[in-house]
Amino acid sequence: MRNVLETICSGAKNYISINGEEDGYLELLFTVAERAGFKCLFNEENGRSFKFVKQSIPVVKLYDREKSDEFFFIDMGDLHVGDENFSEADLRKVLEFYSKPIAGKIPDYVFLAGDILDGFLSSRFGSGYIDCCSQIQRQINEIKEQQVAKVVEILSDYDFNYIAINGNHEYTLESLCDEAPLYQVERKMRYKGKRFKFFDTYIVDFIIAGVGKRMMHLDNCNSRSKRNYALDRVKEFEGKGNLSICYEQRKYPIRFFHTGHLHHWNDMYYSQSKIYISQPGSFLKPDIIYRPVVEMRGRVLEENRILRY
């Protein structure tokens, strides 16, 4: 099973082709690309060859400066619920800490940048694992239900406003099941009266206090590499003039960039574009050195400058 995000990244740079026997994968690939704002262009000389052209990144307006110039949210991701190394204790410790008011306030949002469920990866179980799984759909669905139930069990114990996107693990699981598993999480959370909003994409822009926050699950990078892929991606957006949001005839500069997929913690400021880059790390026990969460709290000042508390 190919990594969908890696394929989209490759297809955004050059024409690519997929073998005919992978038509099921193609359907998922085109669906994921469309959700993330890409248009597929086929090569007129070769009907199986195509590339992806970025049209726009999905935009969600949470609130503008007219409502408030303050912000308080936490960035998380890469929970990997279902992995044998997933640390429920560390996740609960983080959620418990922020469930108690800090200076009289709890976070307005908890952002989850993909890989919330561990799903299935052929690299973990061997090259034949996914092919084998396609023949044992019942067991796949049982494991998916277990992972979904565990996520709901943990998150519903804490009264936050959760916002989530897909990661490559969710896409792999979706390719083996009937629907995006995080839709199930959303339904079950809402049934319990909890706030959980799932955006069926791996990249989305939010408007918060009059500035932009871009959340994405990084593609085509080694999650355990020490290279700063998040900064690389910001510079790539910068080079294309794509570090702002156009919404309802207004322009909002990106001031926050939150990434999933990379398993080491980082919280940095890129002064050239005035962007805070958050890379929360993962909740897998071998990866936990610092608390796997990045807190963003402060105010938006004049000229869209950020003051972090």
C-alpha positions as a printed Julia matrix, in Angstrom:
309×3 Matrix{Float64}:
   0.0     0.0     0.0
   1.53    3.3    -1.13
   1.61    6.31    1.17
  -1.11    8.59   -0.22
   0.51   11.8     1.03
   3.88   10.88   -0.48
   2.21   10.2    -3.83
   0.42   13.56   -3.8
   3.68   15.31   -2.95
   5.47   13.56   -5.83
   2.6    14.31   -8.19
   2.7    18.0    -7.3
   6.24   18.18   -8.7
   6.21   15.83  -11.7
   3.92   13.63  -13.77
   3.44   10.23  -12.16
   1.7     7.02  -13.22
  -0.02    4.23  -11.28
  -0.28    0.62  -12.45
  -3.66   -0.53  -13.72
  -4.08   -3.1   -10.95
  -4.09   -0.28   -8.39
  -7.41    1.27   -9.47
  -8.76    1.02   -5.91
  -5.81    3.01   -4.67
  -6.3     5.57   -7.46
  -9.85    6.24   -6.31
  -8.65    6.96   -2.78
  -5.72    9.05   -4.08
  -7.91   11.32   -6.21
 -10.45   11.68   -3.39
  -7.8    12.68   -0.84
  -6.18   15.12   -3.29
  -9.52   16.78   -4.04
 -10.32   17.19   -0.34
  -6.96   18.91    0.14
  -7.57   21.38   -2.68
  -5.72   19.73   -5.59
  -6.88   19.34   -9.19
  -5.72   16.33  -11.18
  -4.36   17.0   -14.68
  -3.82   14.04  -17.0
  -1.04   13.91  -19.56
  -2.68   14.1   -23.01
   0.02   11.84  -24.47
  -0.32    9.18  -21.75
  -3.71    8.61  -20.18
  -2.25    6.86  -17.11
   0.16    9.7   -16.33
  -1.02   12.68  -14.3
   0.04   15.39  -11.88
  -1.61   17.45   -9.14
  -2.06   21.22   -9.27
  -2.89   23.07   -6.07
  -6.06   25.12   -6.37
  -6.59   26.27   -2.82
  -6.25   25.13    0.79
  -9.56   24.62    2.66
 -10.32   27.58    4.97
 -12.31   27.59    8.21
 -13.06   30.81   10.06
 -13.16   30.23   13.8
 -13.31   33.87   14.92
 -12.0    37.27   13.84
 -10.42   40.13   15.77
 -13.8    41.83   16.05
 -14.74   39.04   18.46
 -11.41   38.84   20.28
  -7.74   39.6    19.7
  -6.7    36.89   22.18
  -5.96   33.24   21.46
  -5.37   30.15   23.57
  -5.04   26.74   21.96
  -2.85   23.68   22.18
  -1.28   21.77   19.3
  -1.07   17.98   19.39
  -0.98   15.04   17.01
   0.49   11.6    16.38
  -1.36    9.93   19.24
  -1.1     6.56   17.46
  -3.86    5.0    19.55
  -3.65    1.27   18.93
   0.13    1.07   18.7
   1.67   -1.12   21.4
   3.86    1.83   22.42
   1.0     4.34   22.69
   1.16    6.03   26.1
  -2.38    6.59   27.36
  -0.95    7.82   30.66
   0.99   10.64   28.97
  -2.0    11.66   26.86
  -4.28   11.77   29.89
  -1.65   13.71   31.8
  -1.61   16.43   29.14
  -5.4    16.63   28.86
  -5.81   16.64   32.63
  -3.29   19.47   32.98
  -5.1    21.71   30.48
  -8.56   20.83   31.78
  -7.78   22.9    34.85
  -7.98   26.67   34.21
  -4.67   28.46   33.69
  -5.06   32.08   34.78
  -8.8    31.47   34.78
  -9.0    29.96   31.3
  -8.77   26.61   29.51
  -7.76   26.3    25.83
 -10.38   27.35   23.3
  -9.26   24.58   20.96
  -7.24   21.36   20.95
  -5.84   20.83   17.45
  -4.95   17.27   16.41
  -2.74   17.1    13.31
  -3.38   13.52   12.17
  -2.26    9.99   13.03
  -4.72    9.94   15.91
  -5.37    6.27   15.21
  -2.51    3.95   14.45
  -4.39    2.06   11.74
  -2.25   -0.28    9.66
   1.11    0.25    7.99
   2.75   -2.4     5.83
   6.2    -1.16    6.87
   5.43   -2.18   10.44
   4.0    -5.63    9.73
   5.85   -6.7     6.6
   5.34   -6.18    2.89
   2.56   -8.76    2.63
   0.54   -7.54    5.59
  -1.82   -5.17    3.77
  -2.49   -7.73    1.02
  -3.3   -10.27    3.71
  -5.55   -7.78    5.49
  -7.64   -7.29    2.37
  -8.71  -10.91    2.77
  -9.7   -10.63    6.43
 -11.97   -7.59    6.41
 -13.78   -8.64    9.57
 -10.62   -8.49   11.67
  -9.71   -5.13   10.13
 -13.06   -3.64   11.09
 -12.77   -5.04   14.62
  -9.36   -3.42   15.12
 -10.61   -0.15   13.64
 -13.59   -0.19   16.02
 -11.27   -0.84   18.95
  -9.05    2.1    18.04
 -12.03    4.41   17.47
 -13.59    3.36   20.79
 -10.34    3.98   22.67
  -9.91    7.46   21.2
 -13.49    8.35   22.16
 -13.07    6.87   25.64
 -10.04    9.05   26.36
 -11.0    12.32   24.67
 -14.59   12.32   25.97
 -13.29   12.39   29.55
 -12.13   15.98   28.99
 -14.34   18.88   27.92
 -12.36   20.45   25.09
 -13.23   21.69   21.63
 -11.25   19.2    19.51
 -10.38   19.89   15.86
  -8.8    17.06   13.86
  -7.44   16.23   10.41
  -6.22   13.03    8.79
  -2.71   11.62    8.8
  -1.2     8.91    6.63
  -2.27    6.27    9.19
  -5.92    7.3     8.89
  -5.7     7.21    5.1
  -4.22    3.71    5.17
  -7.03    2.57    7.44
  -9.64    4.3     5.27
  -8.35    2.43    2.21
  -9.19   -0.85    3.97
 -12.56    0.2     5.39
 -15.76    1.86    4.23
 -15.22    5.43    5.49
 -12.79    7.81    7.13
 -12.42    6.48   10.7
 -12.36    9.96   12.23
 -15.93   10.49   11.05
 -16.82    7.68   13.44
 -14.91    9.4    16.22
 -16.78   12.63   15.5
 -20.19   10.94   15.59
 -19.47    9.06   18.8
 -18.07   12.15   20.5
 -21.12   14.21   19.54
 -23.42   11.45   20.77
 -21.73   11.88   24.14
 -22.32   15.64   23.96
 -18.64   16.41   23.32
 -17.19   18.85   20.8
 -15.11   17.2    18.09
 -14.87   18.48   14.53
 -13.15   16.43   11.85
 -11.98   17.99    8.58
 -11.5    15.28    5.97
  -8.18   16.52    4.61
  -4.52   16.56    5.63
  -4.13   20.35    5.36
  -6.47   23.17    6.37
  -6.22   26.87    7.22
  -7.99   28.43   10.2
  -8.68   32.08   10.95
  -8.13   32.86   14.63
  -8.19   36.38   16.09
  -7.62   37.91   12.66
  -4.59   35.83   11.65
  -4.1    32.45   10.03
  -3.16   29.08   11.47
  -2.18   26.34    9.01
  -2.4    22.75   10.23
  -1.11   19.89    8.12
   0.15   16.37    8.33
   3.49   16.5     6.57
   4.0    14.34    3.51
   7.04   12.74    1.93
   9.37   12.99    4.94
  10.99   10.65    7.44
   9.11   10.99   10.73
  12.23   10.1    12.73
  14.72   12.22   10.83
  16.36   15.14   12.64
  15.86   17.37    9.6
  13.46   20.28   10.19
  10.88   19.36    7.55
   8.34   21.76    9.08
  10.62   24.72    8.43
  11.37   23.36    4.96
   7.66   23.32    4.2
   7.16   26.87    5.49
   9.98   28.05    3.22
   8.38   26.21    0.31
   5.07   27.99    0.94
   6.99   31.24    1.34
   8.73   30.79   -2.0
   5.35   30.33   -3.69
   3.81   33.33   -1.96
   1.39   31.05   -0.13
   1.63   32.21    3.47
  -1.66   34.05    3.67
  -5.38   33.26    3.55
  -7.82   35.02    1.25
 -11.3    34.8     2.72
 -14.39   36.94    2.1
 -12.32   39.61    0.31
  -9.88   39.89    3.2
  -6.3    38.73    3.52
  -5.07   37.04    6.7
  -1.33   36.38    7.18
  -0.32   32.94    8.41
   1.17   33.34   11.9
   0.97   29.74   13.14
   2.09   26.56   11.38
   1.26   23.27   13.11
   2.59   19.98   11.76
   1.95   16.32   12.4
   3.96   13.25   11.36
   7.31   14.27   12.84
   7.9    12.49   16.13
  10.22   14.91   17.86
   9.13   18.05   19.7
   9.89   21.54   18.39
   8.5    25.01   19.06
  10.28   27.68   17.04
   9.82   31.16   15.6
  10.7    31.83   11.96
  11.39   35.57   12.03
  11.6    36.06    8.26
   7.89   35.31    7.84
   6.89   36.0    11.47
   5.51   32.48   11.95
   5.44   30.25   15.0
   6.11   26.66   13.96
   4.84   23.95   16.28
   5.81   20.33   16.06
   4.33   18.62   19.13
   5.93   15.17   18.77
   4.18   11.85   19.34
   2.61    9.87   22.17
   4.69    6.77   21.45
   6.76    5.91   24.51
  10.16    5.71   22.74
   9.61    9.2    21.27
   8.54   11.04   24.42
  11.32   13.26   25.72
   9.37   16.47   26.25
   5.65   16.71   26.9
   4.17   16.13   23.39
   2.12   19.31   23.16
   2.78   22.94   22.15
   0.81   25.68   23.91
  -0.1    28.84   22.03
  -1.5    31.65   24.13
  -1.37   35.4    23.64
  -2.75   38.36   21.71
  -2.68   39.66   18.16
  -1.32   43.2    18.19
  -1.31   45.95   15.58
   0.1    44.99   12.16
  -0.74   41.37   13.02
   2.19   41.01   15.37
   1.93   38.13   17.87
   2.49   38.52   21.6
   2.8    35.12   23.28
   2.2    34.92   27.0
